[in-house]
Amino acid sequence: MTVQQHATYNQSLNSLVQRTGDPNYPNARIRYEHMRLVDTFYNMPASSGGGKVRVTRDEKTGQIKECVQKVRIADLNVYSPKRKMDWRVSVSVETPAKPPPDSLPPTNTRRKDRLSYSHQAFKIDLTQVTTGPDPAHPQTSHELEIEFADSGELMRCARVRTKGSSGATWSGKEGEAFDELIRVFVNNIRILVRNAG
């Protein structure tokens, strides 16, 4: 994503925050949070279970915000030839992990200047990522992510839907919740791609 696209999304999303913040606005509000974070990645030793661990800290305080082991399950790449952006759906499992020992050197570090927008079941993160071993010559990229705010609720809806498809009885609205969440998720992505600027 280009710097200009990042700025366009920032402006559009901030406008929605203001509009939904009006006391007379009748629907769900969009919440906004600006975070500056540092991700540090580690290859854990076999004695600690192995795998790769990401430690996310608040850049200002150094406080650990999250320590996870992320395993990518699958990707679905969607090409949009008539739009300025393509998109990808990634399914991953993030498992809480113990922080690595202080003696373990990181394999990579990245800084994230993140604008996070939350609306009902979804979270949109607009992030400027800075990486590179040389602080004098950093590499900067811009990312836009939309994700489910509560993966546990998504999985609960999936289990209800699965029971229904195997012949068990389920109420219409309860059984359709998973499909509705996926439909709204994809529509949100399509709207964002259409407005890539």
Buried (B, 14 or more C-beta within 10 A) or exposed (E): BEEEBBEBBBEBBBEBBEEBEEEEEEEEBBEBEEBEBBBBBBBBEEEBEEBBBBBBBEBEEEEEEEBBBBEEEEEEEEEBEEEEBEBEBEEEEEEEBEEBEEEBEBEBBBBBBBBBBBBEBBBBBBBBBBBBEEEEEEEEEBEBEBBBEEEEBBEBBBEBBEBBEEEEEBEEEBBBBBEEBBEEBBEBBBEBBEBBB
